[in-house]
Amino acid sequence: MLADSLRAGVLTLYHAATRLLGEDALRDELASIRAPTLLIWGDRDPLVPLRLAREYERAVPHARLVVFPGVGHIAMAERPTEFAHAILDFIAGDGRQTRVDGD
């Protein structure tokens, strides 16, 4: 996944991520998501900045953002145990906050 990201280039990934939020049709698609949605982000993601994660959280109804401090783009590889706990907590629907960083 990282190799694909690097091949595409940082600017390509950034533009793709921001385009989803910038076009009305795509923003409408995000707003139409009705399923509870978990967003997991690293606060040091060099490819898709945390600022965009917060925009996605606002754009998707019922979204929950979990931010891992000190983590880059591939949280599941950098913090597999915490990543798994965040998913399990979300699935359980118990409302606990899982290692969420304020910024």
C-alpha positions as CSV (number, residue, x, y, z in Angstrom):
1,M,0.0,0.0,0.0
2,L,2.8,2.4,0.9
3,A,4.6,1.5,-2.4
4,D,1.5,2.3,-4.4
5,S,1.1,5.6,-2.5
6,L,4.7,6.5,-3.2
7,R,4.3,5.6,-6.9
8,A,1.3,7.8,-7.3
9,G,3.0,10.6,-5.6
10,V,2.2,12.7,-2.5
11,L,0.6,15.4,-4.6
12,T,-1.7,13.0,-6.4
13,L,-2.9,11.5,-3.2
14,Y,-3.4,14.9,-1.6
15,H,-5.4,16.2,-4.6
16,A,-7.5,13.0,-4.6
17,A,-8.4,13.4,-0.9
18,T,-9.2,17.1,-1.2
19,R,-11.2,16.6,-4.4
20,L,-13.6,14.3,-2.5
21,L,-14.4,17.2,-0.3
22,G,-14.3,19.9,-2.9
23,E,-16.8,18.8,-5.4
24,D,-20.5,19.1,-4.6
25,A,-21.4,15.8,-6.1
26,L,-18.8,13.9,-4.1
27,R,-19.6,15.8,-0.9
28,D,-23.2,14.8,-1.5
29,E,-22.1,11.2,-1.8
30,L,-20.3,11.5,1.5
31,A,-23.3,13.1,3.1
32,S,-25.5,10.2,1.9
33,I,-23.6,7.6,3.9
34,R,-26.0,6.3,6.5
35,A,-23.9,3.5,8.1
36,P,-21.9,4.3,11.2
37,T,-18.4,5.1,9.9
38,L,-15.1,4.8,11.6
39,L,-12.2,7.0,10.4
40,I,-8.8,6.1,11.8
41,W,-6.0,8.5,11.2
42,G,-2.4,9.1,12.2
43,D,-1.7,12.7,13.3
44,R,1.6,12.6,11.4
45,D,0.1,11.3,8.1
46,P,2.3,12.9,5.4
47,L,0.0,11.9,2.6
48,V,-3.5,12.8,3.8
49,P,-3.3,15.4,6.6
50,L,-5.3,15.3,9.8
51,R,-7.1,18.5,8.7
52,L,-8.8,16.4,5.9
53,A,-9.8,13.7,8.4
54,R,-11.7,16.3,10.4
55,E,-13.4,17.5,7.2
56,Y,-14.4,13.9,6.3
57,E,-15.7,13.5,9.9
58,R,-17.9,16.5,9.4
59,A,-19.0,15.4,5.8
60,V,-20.0,11.9,6.8
61,P,-23.1,11.6,9.1
62,H,-22.5,9.4,12.1
63,A,-18.7,9.3,11.5
64,R,-16.3,8.8,14.4
65,L,-12.7,9.9,14.1
66,V,-9.9,8.1,16.1
67,V,-6.5,9.8,15.8
68,F,-3.3,8.0,16.8
69,P,-0.6,10.3,18.0
70,G,2.8,9.9,16.4
71,V,1.4,7.7,13.6
72,G,1.7,8.2,9.9
73,H,-0.4,7.0,7.0
74,I,-0.6,3.3,7.8
75,A,-2.0,3.1,11.3
76,M,-2.8,-0.6,11.0
77,A,0.9,-1.4,10.5
78,E,2.3,1.1,12.9
79,R,-0.1,0.4,15.8
80,P,-1.8,-2.9,15.0
81,T,-3.1,-3.6,18.6
82,E,-4.5,-0.1,19.1
83,F,-6.0,-0.2,15.6
84,A,-7.7,-3.5,16.3
85,H,-9.0,-2.1,19.7
86,A,-10.4,0.9,17.9
87,I,-12.3,-1.2,15.5
88,L,-13.6,-3.6,18.1
89,D,-14.8,-0.7,20.3
90,F,-16.5,0.8,17.3
91,I,-18.2,-2.5,16.4
92,A,-19.3,-3.0,20.0
93,G,-20.9,0.4,19.9
94,D,-20.1,1.0,23.5
95,G,-19.3,4.7,23.0
96,R,-15.9,4.6,24.6
97,Q,-13.3,6.9,23.2
98,T,-10.3,4.9,22.0
99,R,-7.0,6.8,22.4
100,V,-8.3,9.8,20.6
101,D,-5.8,12.7,20.3
102,G,-7.2,16.2,20.4
103,D,-4.6,17.4,17.8
